[in-house]
């Protein structure tokens, strides 16, 4: 298998293809599509897992290979010894494949105990790979770049920010694993977080809420660090960026974990917002630096431009709506707003998850050096349509009680269709490029954008 792992492109291509395939398959099982196709009814008939349990498995069979893809991309930007690198990448790649496919088999194909055991085994292997990568980051030493500029190791603040983010992800994953151990193989106690908003939470529920909140936040932070790494946002220019990420990750993680402790649950939820402000400020610094550098050539760098723009727009489509609900929580907790609140609790993090997926795809395209002229307008169409879709989604989430939100849905559905079509085509192109070539290990960085101020 040495030929397969000779460059990062092939494992990244396989993971991107897997995520896209499963996402497309799951799309046939929800909404109006499920009524038109027999796929959902057929697969549900094979499974003994409850609906809530299947939904949880859907999240994990997509999230695990997605996190592995981000981690392997990061490994591709740093210089590691071949043995250490292989140990990390092999664990992340094979573990995520096993966990994702076995989780799908358990939830939808009646895989039973064997599939469940393989699912847990795959998660454990991915955890080992993440632990190995985290230790490798903390063990790095400063080195000068070689003649090609490829062996540029992270500075001390970047190492600390990245290492803390990955370490917090491991702790948060362990919390999820501990909670999952109480489910048993039948997912007997499985529930969706949006269904327990208005009930008194026991420690089990609080741990689930903690796990859900922090994992997506840390994935977003990892994408932020990966963008900075790839576009060479370096110290000392980026010193405050990394300090804000460090503060944001520490405060957000500790506060979210504290949600589990009943006496301070409400106070912990408030402190989470303080950590989020740090991370948003860091994102703004990176976005402003990036957009300022490419201001006169935005359309020549659509992947980077859209990512930088979304680092600013995330406030309008994620943060401001969340803060608005928090400020007006008493109104949203009234009986007439029950359905609206549940929609928001579900849709709000779906918007953030969709945004993370788009940004990771755009970074992957730049990472694999996709440069065809047709990819530019396709990327812009995906970026613009996703912005329209996210805006319409928020309009639907904030509909008046008993309103259907039909106008918002009329805008959301075609915009979402354009976004998904563009994304699928771009993923297919990334898969082809990844299988065919891709950058060498330790040499992946932007050739055209250098935020360090020393273009090479």
C-alpha positions as a Markdown table, in Angstrom:
| # | Residue | x | y | z |
|---|---|---|---|---|
| 1 | Unk | 0.0 | 0.0 | 0.0 |
| 2 | Unk | 3.0 | 2.3 | -0.1 |
| 3 | Unk | 2.0 | 3.7 | -3.5 |
| 4 | Unk | -1.4 | 4.7 | -2.1 |
| 5 | Unk | 0.1 | 6.8 | 0.8 |
| 6 | Unk | 3.0 | 8.1 | -1.3 |
| 7 | Unk | 1.2 | 11.5 | -1.4 |
| 8 | Unk | -1.8 | 12.8 | 0.6 |
| 9 | Unk | -4.0 | 13.2 | -2.4 |
| 10 | Unk | -5.2 | 9.5 | -2.7 |
| 11 | Unk | -6.4 | 9.1 | 0.9 |
| 12 | Unk | -8.0 | 12.5 | 0.9 |
| 13 | Unk | -9.8 | 11.7 | -2.4 |
| 14 | Unk | -11.2 | 8.4 | -1.0 |
| 15 | Unk | -12.5 | 10.2 | 2.2 |
| 16 | Unk | -14.0 | 13.0 | 0.1 |
| 17 | Unk | -15.7 | 10.5 | -2.1 |
| 18 | Unk | -17.0 | 8.5 | 0.9 |
| 19 | Unk | -18.5 | 11.6 | 2.6 |
| 20 | Unk | -20.2 | 12.7 | -0.7 |
| 21 | Unk | -21.6 | 9.2 | -1.4 |
| 22 | Unk | -23.0 | 8.8 | 2.1 |
| 23 | Unk | -24.4 | 12.4 | 2.1 |
| 24 | Unk | -26.1 | 11.7 | -1.2 |
| 25 | Unk | -27.5 | 8.4 | 0.1 |
| 26 | Unk | -28.8 | 10.0 | 3.3 |
| 27 | Unk | -30.4 | 12.8 | 1.2 |
| 28 | Unk | -32.7 | 10.2 | -0.4 |
| 29 | Unk | -34.0 | 9.3 | 3.1 |
| 30 | Unk | -35.2 | 12.7 | 4.2 |
| 31 | Unk | -37.7 | 15.3 | 3.2 |
| 32 | Unk | -39.8 | 15.0 | 0.0 |
| 33 | Unk | -37.2 | 12.8 | -1.6 |
| 34 | Unk | -37.9 | 10.0 | 0.8 |
| 35 | Unk | -41.6 | 10.0 | -0.2 |
| 36 | Unk | -40.7 | 9.6 | -3.9 |
| 37 | Unk | -38.0 | 6.9 | -3.5 |
| 38 | Unk | -38.2 | 3.5 | -1.8 |
| 39 | Unk | -34.7 | 3.6 | -0.5 |
| 40 | Unk | -35.6 | 4.9 | 2.9 |
| 41 | Unk | -38.4 | 2.4 | 3.5 |
| 42 | Unk | -36.2 | -0.5 | 2.3 |
| 43 | Unk | -33.3 | 0.3 | 4.5 |
| 44 | Unk | -35.4 | 1.2 | 7.5 |
| 45 | Unk | -37.0 | -2.3 | 7.2 |
| 46 | Unk | -33.5 | -3.9 | 7.5 |
| 47 | Unk | -32.6 | -2.2 | 10.8 |
| 48 | Unk | -33.7 | -2.7 | 14.4 |
| 49 | Unk | -32.1 | 0.6 | 15.5 |
| 50 | Unk | -34.6 | 3.4 | 16.5 |
| 51 | Unk | -35.0 | 6.5 | 14.3 |
| 52 | Unk | -33.1 | 8.6 | 16.8 |
| 53 | Unk | -30.3 | 6.1 | 16.9 |
| 54 | Unk | -30.0 | 6.1 | 13.1 |
| 55 | Unk | -29.9 | 9.9 | 13.0 |
| 56 | Unk | -27.0 | 9.8 | 15.5 |
| 57 | Unk | -25.2 | 7.2 | 13.4 |
| 58 | Unk | -25.7 | 9.5 | 10.3 |
| 59 | Unk | -24.0 | 12.3 | 12.1 |
| 60 | Unk | -21.1 | 10.1 | 13.1 |
| 61 | Unk | -20.6 | 8.3 | 9.8 |
| 62 | Unk | -20.2 | 11.7 | 8.2 |
| 63 | Unk | -18.3 | 13.5 | 10.9 |
| 64 | Unk | -15.6 | 10.9 | 11.6 |
| 65 | Unk | -14.2 | 10.8 | 8.0 |
| 66 | Unk | -14.6 | 14.6 | 7.8 |
| 67 | Unk | -12.4 | 15.1 | 10.8 |
| 68 | Unk | -10.0 | 12.5 | 9.5 |
| 69 | Unk | -9.8 | 14.4 | 6.2 |
| 70 | Unk | -9.0 | 17.7 | 8.0 |
| 71 | Unk | -6.3 | 16.0 | 10.1 |
| 72 | Unk | -4.7 | 14.3 | 7.1 |
| 73 | Unk | -4.7 | 17.7 | 5.3 |
| 74 | Unk | -2.9 | 19.2 | 8.3 |
| 75 | Unk | -0.3 | 16.3 | 8.3 |
| 76 | Unk | 0.3 | 17.2 | 4.6 |
| 77 | Unk | 1.4 | 20.7 | 5.6 |
| 78 | Unk | 4.1 | 19.7 | 8.1 |
| 79 | Unk | 7.3 | 17.8 | 8.0 |
| 80 | Unk | 7.1 | 14.5 | 9.9 |
| 81 | Unk | 9.3 | 11.4 | 9.8 |
| 82 | Unk | 7.9 | 8.8 | 7.5 |
| 83 | Unk | 7.2 | 6.3 | 10.2 |
| 84 | Unk | 5.4 | 8.7 | 12.5 |
| 85 | Unk | 3.5 | 10.1 | 9.5 |
| 86 | Unk | 2.4 | 6.7 | 8.3 |
| 87 | Unk | 1.3 | 5.7 | 11.8 |
| 88 | Unk | -0.9 | 8.8 | 12.0 |
| 89 | Unk | -2.3 | 8.8 | 8.5 |
| 90 | Unk | -3.0 | 5.0 | 8.4 |
| 91 | Unk | -4.9 | 5.1 | 11.7 |
| 92 | Unk | -7.0 | 8.1 | 10.6 |
| 93 | Unk | -7.7 | 6.7 | 7.2 |
| 94 | Unk | -8.5 | 3.1 | 7.9 |
| 95 | Unk | -10.1 | 3.9 | 11.3 |
| 96 | Unk | -12.5 | 6.4 | 9.7 |
| 97 | Unk | -13.3 | 4.0 | 6.8 |
| 98 | Unk | -14.2 | 1.2 | 9.2 |
| 99 | Unk | -16.2 | 3.4 | 11.6 |
| 100 | Unk | -18.1 | 5.1 | 8.8 |
| 101 | Unk | -19.0 | 2.0 | 6.8 |
| 102 | Unk | -19.7 | -0.2 | 9.9 |
| 103 | Unk | -21.8 | 2.5 | 11.4 |
| 104 | Unk | -23.9 | 2.7 | 8.2 |
| 105 | Unk | -24.2 | -1.1 | 8.2 |
| 106 | Unk | -25.3 | -1.1 | 11.8 |
| 107 | Unk | -27.8 | 1.6 | 11.4 |
| 108 | Unk | -29.3 | 0.7 | 8.0 |
| 109 | Unk | -28.3 | -2.7 | 6.8 |
| 110 | Unk | -29.1 | -4.8 | 9.9 |
| 111 | Unk | -25.4 | -5.4 | 10.6 |
| 112 | Unk | -26.0 | -6.3 | 14.2 |
| 113 | Unk | -23.3 | -6.9 | 16.8 |
| 114 | Unk | -20.5 | -7.4 | 14.3 |
| 115 | Unk | -21.1 | -4.1 | 12.6 |
| 116 | Unk | -21.5 | -2.4 | 16.0 |
| 117 | Unk | -18.2 | -3.8 | 17.2 |
| 118 | Unk | -16.4 | -2.7 | 14.0 |
| 119 | Unk | -17.9 | 0.7 | 14.4 |
| 120 | Unk | -16.5 | 1.1 | 17.9 |
| 121 | Unk | -13.2 | -0.3 | 16.8 |
| 122 | Unk | -12.9 | 2.2 | 14.0 |
| 123 | Unk | -13.6 | 5.1 | 16.3 |
| 124 | Unk | -10.9 | 3.8 | 18.7 |
| 125 | Unk | -8.4 | 3.7 | 15.9 |
| 126 | Unk | -9.2 | 7.2 | 14.8 |
| 127 | Unk | -8.8 | 8.4 | 18.4 |
| 128 | Unk | -5.3 | 6.8 | 18.5 |
| 129 | Unk | -4.4 | 8.6 | 15.2 |
| 130 | Unk | -5.6 | 11.9 | 16.7 |
| 131 | Unk | -3.7 | 11.3 | 19.9 |
| 132 | Unk | -0.5 | 10.5 | 17.9 |
| 133 | Unk | -0.9 | 13.6 | 15.8 |
| 134 | Unk | -1.5 | 15.8 | 18.9 |
| 135 | Unk | 1.7 | 14.5 | 20.6 |
| 136 | Unk | 3.6 | 15.0 | 17.3 |
| 137 | Unk | 2.6 | 18.7 | 17.3 |
| 138 | Unk | 3.7 | 19.3 | 20.8 |
| 139 | Unk | 7.0 | 17.6 | 20.2 |
| 140 | Unk | 7.9 | 19.7 | 17.1 |
| 141 | Unk | 10.9 | 22.0 | 17.1 |
| 142 | Unk | 11.4 | 25.2 | 15.2 |
| 143 | Unk | 13.2 | 24.7 | 11.9 |
| 144 | Unk | 14.1 | 27.0 | 9.1 |
| 145 | Unk | 12.4 | 26.2 | 5.8 |
| 146 | Unk | 14.5 | 24.5 | 3.2 |
| 147 | Unk | 15.4 | 25.9 | -0.2 |
| 148 | Unk | 11.9 | 25.1 | -1.6 |
| 149 | Unk | 10.2 | 26.7 | 1.3 |
| 150 | Unk | 8.3 | 23.5 | 2.0 |
| 151 | Unk | 9.7 | 22.5 | 5.4 |
| 152 | Unk | 8.2 | 25.4 | 7.3 |
| 153 | Unk | 7.4 | 24.2 | 10.8 |
| 154 | Unk | 4.7 | 25.9 | 12.9 |
| 155 | Unk | 5.9 | 28.6 | 15.3 |
| 156 | Unk | 5.5 | 28.3 | 19.0 |
| 157 | Unk | 2.1 | 30.0 | 19.2 |
| 158 | Unk | 0.8 | 28.1 | 16.2 |
| 159 | Unk | 1.9 | 24.8 | 17.7 |
| 160 | Unk | 0.2 | 25.7 | 21.0 |
| 161 | Unk | -3.0 | 26.8 | 19.3 |
| 162 | Unk | -3.2 | 23.7 | 17.1 |
| 163 | Unk | -2.1 | 21.3 | 19.8 |
| 164 | Unk | -4.7 | 22.6 | 22.2 |
| 165 | Unk | -7.4 | 22.4 | 19.6 |
| 166 | Unk | -6.6 | 18.8 | 18.8 |
| 167 | Unk | -6.2 | 17.9 | 22.5 |
| 168 | Unk | -9.6 | 19.5 | 23.3 |
| 169 | Unk | -11.1 | 17.5 | 20.4 |
| 170 | Unk | -9.8 | 14.3 | 21.9 |
| 171 | Unk | -11.2 | 15.1 | 25.4 |
| 172 | Unk | -14.5 | 16.0 | 23.9 |
| 173 | Unk | -14.6 | 12.9 | 21.8 |
| 174 | Unk | -13.9 | 10.9 | 24.9 |
| 175 | Unk | -16.9 | 12.5 | 26.6 |
| 176 | Unk | -19.0 | 11.4 | 23.7 |
| 177 | Unk | -17.6 | 7.9 | 23.9 |
| 178 | Unk | -18.3 | 7.7 | 27.6 |
| 179 | Unk | -21.9 | 8.8 | 26.9 |
| 180 | Unk | -22.2 | 6.3 | 24.1 |
| 181 | Unk | -21.1 | 3.5 | 26.3 |
| 182 | Unk | -24.5 | 3.9 | 28.2 |
| 183 | Unk | -26.4 | 3.4 | 25.0 |
| 184 | Unk | -25.6 | -0.3 | 24.6 |
| 185 | Unk | -25.6 | -1.9 | 21.2 |
| 186 | Unk | -29.3 | -1.2 | 20.7 |
| 187 | Unk | -28.9 | 2.6 | 21.3 |
| 188 | Unk | -31.7 | 2.1 | 23.8 |
| 189 | Unk | -31.4 | 5.5 | 25.3 |
| 190 | Unk | -30.7 | 7.4 | 22.1 |
| 191 | Unk | -32.4 | 10.8 | 21.8 |
| 192 | Unk | -32.0 | 14.0 | 19.8 |
| 193 | Unk | -30.8 | 17.1 | 21.6 |
| 194 | Unk | -33.6 | 19.2 | 20.1 |
| 195 | Unk | -36.2 | 16.9 | 21.7 |
| 196 | Unk | -34.9 | 17.6 | 25.3 |
| 197 | Unk | -34.8 | 21.4 | 25.2 |
| 198 | Unk | -37.6 | 21.9 | 27.6 |
| 199 | Unk | -37.1 | 19.0 | 30.0 |
| 200 | Unk | -35.0 | 18.9 | 33.1 |
| 201 | Unk | -31.6 | 17.5 | 32.1 |
| 202 | Unk | -29.9 | 14.6 | 33.9 |
| 203 | Unk | -26.1 | 14.1 | 33.8 |
| 204 | Unk | -26.5 | 11.9 | 30.7 |
| 205 | Unk | -28.4 | 14.6 | 28.8 |
| 206 | Unk | -26.0 | 17.3 | 29.9 |
| 207 | Unk | -23.0 | 15.2 | 28.6 |
| 208 | Unk | -24.7 | 14.8 | 25.2 |
| 209 | Unk | -25.4 | 18.5 | 25.0 |
| 210 | Unk | -21.7 | 19.2 | 26.0 |
| 211 | Unk | -20.4 | 16.8 | 23.3 |
| 212 | Unk | -22.6 | 18.3 | 20.6 |
| 213 | Unk | -21.7 | 21.9 | 21.3 |
| 214 | Unk | -18.0 | 21.5 | 21.6 |
| 215 | Unk | -17.2 | 19.1 | 18.7 |
| 216 | Unk | -18.6 | 21.3 | 16.0 |
| 217 | Unk | -17.0 | 24.3 | 17.5 |
| 218 | Unk | -13.6 | 22.6 | 17.6 |
| 219 | Unk | -14.0 | 21.4 | 14.0 |
| 220 | Unk | -14.6 | 25.0 | 13.0 |
| 221 | Unk | -11.5 | 26.1 | 14.9 |
| 222 | Unk | -9.5 | 23.3 | 13.2 |
| 223 | Unk | -10.6 | 24.6 | 9.8 |
| 224 | Unk | -9.7 | 28.1 | 10.8 |
| 225 | Unk | -6.2 | 27.0 | 11.8 |
| 226 | Unk | -5.8 | 24.9 | 8.6 |
| 227 | Unk | -6.7 | 27.9 | 6.5 |
| 228 | Unk | -4.1 | 30.0 | 8.3 |
| 229 | Unk | -1.5 | 27.2 | 8.0 |
| 230 | Unk | -2.2 | 26.7 | 4.2 |
| 231 | Unk | -2.1 | 30.4 | 3.4 |
| 232 | Unk | 1.0 | 30.9 | 5.6 |
| 233 | Unk | -0.4 | 33.3 | 8.2 |
| 234 | Unk | 2.7 | 33.2 | 10.3 |
| 235 | Unk | 4.2 | 34.7 | 13.4 |
| 236 | Unk | 5.0 | 37.4 | 14.3 |
| 237 | Unk | 2.4 | 39.0 | 12.0 |
| 238 | Unk | -0.2 | 36.4 | 13.2 |
| 239 | Unk | 0.7 | 36.5 | 16.8 |
| 240 | Unk | -2.6 | 37.9 | 18.0 |
| 241 | Unk | -4.5 | 35.6 | 15.7 |
| 242 | Unk | -3.0 | 32.6 | 17.5 |
| 243 | Unk | -3.4 | 34.1 | 20.9 |
| 244 | Unk | -7.1 | 34.6 | 20.3 |
| 245 | Unk | -7.5 | 31.0 | 19.1 |
| 246 | Unk | -5.7 | 29.7 | 22.2 |
| 247 | Unk | -7.9 | 31.8 | 24.4 |
| 248 | Unk | -11.1 | 30.9 | 22.5 |
| 249 | Unk | -10.4 | 27.1 | 22.5 |
| 250 | Unk | -9.5 | 27.1 | 26.2 |
| 251 | Unk | -12.5 | 29.2 | 27.4 |
| 252 | Unk | -15.0 | 27.5 | 25.1 |
| 253 | Unk | -13.8 | 24.0 | 25.9 |
| 254 | Unk | -13.7 | 24.4 | 29.6 |
| 255 | Unk | -17.1 | 26.1 | 29.6 |
| 256 | Unk | -18.7 | 23.5 | 27.5 |
| 257 | Unk | -17.4 | 20.6 | 29.5 |
| 258 | Unk | -18.7 | 22.5 | 32.6 |
| 259 | Unk | -22.2 | 22.2 | 31.2 |
| 260 | Unk | -22.1 | 18.6 | 32.5 |
| 261 | Unk | -21.9 | 19.9 | 36.1 |
| 262 | Unk | -25.5 | 20.7 | 37.1 |
| 263 | Unk | -25.0 | 23.6 | 39.6 |
| 264 | Unk | -23.1 | 25.7 | 37.0 |
| 265 | Unk | -24.8 | 24.5 | 33.8 |
| 266 | Unk | -26.5 | 27.9 | 33.1 |
| 267 | Unk | -23.4 | 29.9 | 33.9 |
| 268 | Unk | -21.3 | 27.7 | 31.7 |
| 269 | Unk | -23.6 | 28.3 | 28.8 |
| 270 | Unk | -23.0 | 32.1 | 29.2 |
| 271 | Unk | -19.2 | 31.7 | 29.4 |
| 272 | Unk | -19.2 | 29.7 | 26.1 |
| 273 | Unk | -20.2 | 33.0 | 24.3 |
| 274 | Unk | -17.0 | 34.6 | 25.7 |
| 275 | Unk | -14.8 | 31.9 | 24.1 |
| 276 | Unk | -16.8 | 32.2 | 20.9 |
| 277 | Unk | -16.0 | 36.0 | 20.7 |
| 278 | Unk | -12.3 | 35.2 | 20.8 |
| 279 | Unk | -12.6 | 32.7 | 18.0 |
| 280 | Unk | -14.7 | 35.1 | 15.9 |
| 281 | Unk | -12.2 | 37.9 | 16.4 |
| 282 | Unk | -9.4 | 35.5 | 15.3 |
| 283 | Unk | -11.4 | 34.6 | 12.2 |
| 284 | Unk | -11.9 | 38.3 | 11.4 |
| 285 | Unk | -8.2 | 39.0 | 11.6 |
| 286 | Unk | -7.4 | 36.2 | 9.2 |
| 287 | Unk | -10.2 | 37.2 | 6.8 |
| 288 | Unk | -9.2 | 40.8 | 6.7 |
| 289 | Unk | -5.5 | 39.9 | 6.1 |
| 290 | Unk | -6.5 | 37.5 | 3.3 |
| 291 | Unk | -9.0 | 39.8 | 1.6 |
| 292 | Unk | -6.6 | 42.7 | 1.8 |
| 293 | Unk | -3.9 | 40.7 | 0.1 |
| 294 | Unk | -6.1 | 39.5 | -2.8 |
| 295 | Unk | -8.5 | 42.5 | -3.0 |
| 296 | Unk | -7.5 | 43.2 | -6.7 |
| 297 | Unk | -7.6 | 39.6 | -7.8 |
| 298 | Unk | -10.5 | 38.1 | -5.9 |
| 299 | Unk | -12.0 | 36.3 | -9.0 |
| 300 | Unk | -8.6 | 34.7 | -9.7 |
| 301 | Unk | -8.7 | 33.0 | -6.3 |
| 302 | Unk | -12.3 | 32.0 | -5.7 |
| 303 | Unk | -11.5 | 29.2 | -3.2 |
| 304 | Unk | -9.5 | 31.4 | -0.9 |
| 305 | Unk | -11.8 | 34.5 | -1.5 |
| 306 | Unk | -15.0 | 32.7 | -0.5 |
| 307 | Unk | -13.3 | 31.2 | 2.5 |
| 308 | Unk | -12.0 | 34.5 | 3.7 |
| 309 | Unk | -15.4 | 36.1 | 3.1 |
| 310 | Unk | -17.2 | 33.4 | 5.0 |
| 311 | Unk | -14.9 | 34.0 | 8.0 |
| 312 | Unk | -16.6 | 37.4 | 8.2 |
| 313 | Unk | -20.1 | 36.3 | 7.1 |
| 314 | Unk | -20.2 | 33.6 | 9.7 |
| 315 | Unk | -21.3 | 36.3 | 12.1 |
| 316 | Unk | -24.4 | 37.2 | 10.1 |
| 317 | Unk | -25.5 | 33.6 | 9.4 |
| 318 | Unk | -24.5 | 31.8 | 12.6 |
| 319 | Unk | -23.4 | 34.1 | 15.5 |
| 320 | Unk | -26.0 | 36.9 | 15.3 |
| 321 | Unk | -28.9 | 34.5 | 15.1 |
| 322 | Unk | -27.6 | 32.5 | 18.0 |
| 323 | Unk | -27.1 | 35.6 | 20.1 |
| 324 | Unk | -30.5 | 36.9 | 19.2 |
| 325 | Unk | -32.1 | 33.7 | 20.5 |
| 326 | Unk | -30.0 | 33.7 | 23.6 |
| 327 | Unk | -31.1 | 37.3 | 24.4 |
| 328 | Unk | -34.7 | 36.6 | 23.7 |
| 329 | Unk | -34.7 | 33.1 | 25.3 |
| 330 | Unk | -37.8 | 33.8 | 27.5 |
| 331 | Unk | -39.9 | 34.5 | 24.4 |
| 332 | Unk | -38.6 | 31.5 | 22.5 |
| 333 | Unk | -39.4 | 29.3 | 25.6 |
| 334 | Unk | -43.1 | 30.2 | 25.5 |
| 335 | Unk | -45.6 | 27.6 | 24.4 |
| 336 | Unk | -46.4 | 29.3 | 21.1 |
| 337 | Unk | -42.8 | 29.4 | 20.1 |
| 338 | Unk | -42.1 | 25.7 | 20.9 |
| 339 | Unk | -42.0 | 24.6 | 17.2 |
| 340 | Unk | -39.9 | 27.6 | 16.2 |
| 341 | Unk | -37.4 | 26.9 | 19.0 |
| 342 | Unk | -37.1 | 23.3 | 18.0 |
| 343 | Unk | -36.5 | 24.3 | 14.3 |
| 344 | Unk | -33.8 | 26.7 | 15.4 |
| 345 | Unk | -32.1 | 24.2 | 17.7 |
| 346 | Unk | -31.9 | 21.8 | 14.7 |
| 347 | Unk | -31.2 | 24.2 | 11.9 |
| 348 | Unk | -28.7 | 26.5 | 13.6 |
| 349 | Unk | -26.0 | 23.9 | 13.8 |
| 350 | Unk | -26.9 | 22.4 | 10.4 |
| 351 | Unk | -26.1 | 25.9 | 8.9 |
| 352 | Unk | -22.7 | 25.9 | 10.8 |
| 353 | Unk | -22.1 | 22.3 | 9.7 |
| 354 | Unk | -22.8 | 23.1 | 6.0 |
| 355 | Unk | -20.6 | 26.2 | 6.2 |
| 356 | Unk | -17.7 | 24.0 | 7.6 |
| 357 | Unk | -18.2 | 21.5 | 4.8 |
| 358 | Unk | -18.1 | 24.2 | 2.1 |
| 359 | Unk | -15.0 | 25.8 | 3.6 |
| 360 | Unk | -13.2 | 22.4 | 3.9 |
| 361 | Unk | -14.1 | 21.6 | 0.2 |
| 362 | Unk | -12.8 | 24.9 | -1.0 |
| 363 | Unk | -9.6 | 24.5 | 1.0 |
| 364 | Unk | -9.2 | 20.9 | -0.4 |
| 365 | Unk | -9.5 | 22.2 | -4.0 |
| 366 | Unk | -6.7 | 24.8 | -3.4 |
| 367 | Unk | -4.7 | 22.1 | -1.5 |
| 368 | Unk | -4.9 | 19.8 | -4.5 |
| 369 | Unk | -4.1 | 22.7 | -6.8 |
| 370 | Unk | -7.3 | 22.6 | -9.0 |
| 371 | Unk | -6.8 | 25.4 | -11.5 |
| 372 | Unk | -9.2 | 24.8 | -14.4 |
| 373 | Unk | -11.0 | 27.9 | -15.6 |
| 374 | Unk | -14.4 | 26.3 | -15.3 |
| 375 | Unk | -13.8 | 25.7 | -11.6 |
| 376 | Unk | -13.8 | 29.4 | -10.8 |
| 377 | Unk | -17.4 | 30.2 | -11.9 |
| 378 | Unk | -18.6 | 26.9 | -10.4 |
| 379 | Unk | -17.0 | 27.8 | -7.1 |
| 380 | Unk | -18.5 | 31.3 | -7.1 |
| 381 | Unk | -22.0 | 29.8 | -7.9 |
| 382 | Unk | -21.6 | 27.5 | -5.0 |
| 383 | Unk | -20.5 | 30.3 | -2.7 |
| 384 | Unk | -23.2 | 32.7 | -3.7 |
| 385 | Unk | -26.0 | 30.0 | -3.7 |
| 386 | Unk | -24.9 | 28.8 | -0.3 |
| 387 | Unk | -25.1 | 32.3 | 1.1 |
| 388 | Unk | -28.6 | 32.6 | -0.3 |
| 389 | Unk | -29.5 | 29.2 | 1.1 |
| 390 | Unk | -28.1 | 30.0 | 4.6 |
| 391 | Unk | -29.9 | 33.3 | 4.6 |
| 392 | Unk | -33.2 | 31.7 | 3.6 |
| 393 | Unk | -32.7 | 29.0 | 6.2 |
| 394 | Unk | -32.4 | 31.6 | 8.9 |
| 395 | Unk | -35.5 | 33.4 | 7.6 |
| 396 | Unk | -37.3 | 30.0 | 8.0 |
| 397 | Unk | -35.9 | 29.4 | 11.4 |
| 398 | Unk | -37.2 | 32.8 | 12.6 |
| 399 | Unk | -40.6 | 32.5 | 11.1 |
| 400 | Unk | -43.6 | 33.6 | 13.2 |
| 401 | Unk | -45.4 | 31.0 | 15.3 |
| 402 | Unk | -47.8 | 28.9 | 13.2 |
| 403 | Unk | -46.4 | 30.4 | 10.0 |
| 404 | Unk | -45.4 | 27.9 | 7.3 |
| 405 | Unk | -42.3 | 29.8 | 6.1 |
| 406 | Unk | -43.2 | 29.0 | 2.5 |
| 407 | Unk | -41.5 | 32.1 | 1.0 |
| 408 | Unk | -38.2 | 31.2 | 2.8 |
| 409 | Unk | -38.5 | 27.6 | 1.6 |
| 410 | Unk | -39.2 | 28.7 | -1.9 |
| 411 | Unk | -35.9 | 30.5 | -1.9 |
| 412 | Unk | -34.0 | 27.9 | 0.2 |
| 413 | Unk | -34.7 | 24.8 | -1.9 |
| 414 | Unk | -33.5 | 26.1 | -5.4 |
| 415 | Unk | -30.5 | 27.8 | -3.8 |
| 416 | Unk | -29.6 | 24.6 | -1.9 |
| 417 | Unk | -30.0 | 22.6 | -5.1 |
| 418 | Unk | -27.5 | 24.9 | -7.0 |
| 419 | Unk | -25.1 | 24.7 | -4.0 |
| 420 | Unk | -25.2 | 20.9 | -3.8 |
| 421 | Unk | -24.8 | 20.4 | -7.6 |
| 422 | Unk | -21.8 | 22.8 | -7.6 |
| 423 | Unk | -20.3 | 21.0 | -4.6 |
| 424 | Unk | -20.7 | 17.5 | -6.0 |
| 425 | Unk | -19.0 | 18.5 | -9.3 |
| 426 | Unk | -16.2 | 20.2 | -7.4 |
| 427 | Unk | -15.8 | 17.1 | -5.1 |
| 428 | Unk | -15.6 | 14.9 | -8.2 |
| 429 | Unk | -12.9 | 17.1 | -9.6 |
| 430 | Unk | -11.0 | 17.0 | -6.3 |
| 431 | Unk | -11.3 | 13.2 | -6.2 |
| 432 | Unk | -9.8 | 12.9 | -9.7 |
| 433 | Unk | -7.0 | 15.3 | -8.9 |
| 434 | Unk | -6.3 | 13.6 | -5.6 |
| 435 | Unk | -6.1 | 10.1 | -7.2 |
| 436 | Unk | -4.0 | 11.4 | -10.1 |
| 437 | Unk | -1.4 | 13.4 | -8.3 |
| 438 | Unk | -1.7 | 16.0 | -5.5 |
| 439 | Unk | 1.1 | 17.6 | -3.4 |
| 440 | Unk | 3.9 | 15.7 | -1.7 |
| 441 | Unk | 3.8 | 15.2 | 2.1 |
| 442 | Unk | 5.1 | 18.3 | 3.9 |
| 443 | Unk | 5.0 | 20.5 | 0.9 |
| 444 | Unk | 1.3 | 21.5 | 0.7 |
| 445 | Unk | 0.8 | 25.3 | 0.9 |
| 446 | Unk | -0.7 | 28.0 | -1.3 |
| 447 | Unk | 1.5 | 28.9 | -4.3 |
| 448 | Unk | -0.2 | 32.2 | -4.9 |
| 449 | Unk | -1.2 | 33.5 | -1.4 |
| 450 | Unk | 1.3 | 34.2 | 1.3 |
| 451 | Unk | 0.0 | 36.1 | 4.3 |
| 452 | Unk | 3.4 | 36.0 | 6.0 |
| 453 | Unk | 4.4 | 39.0 | 3.8 |
| 454 | Unk | 7.3 | 37.1 | 2.1 |
| 455 | Unk | 6.0 | 35.8 | -1.2 |
| 456 | Unk | 8.1 | 33.0 | -2.6 |
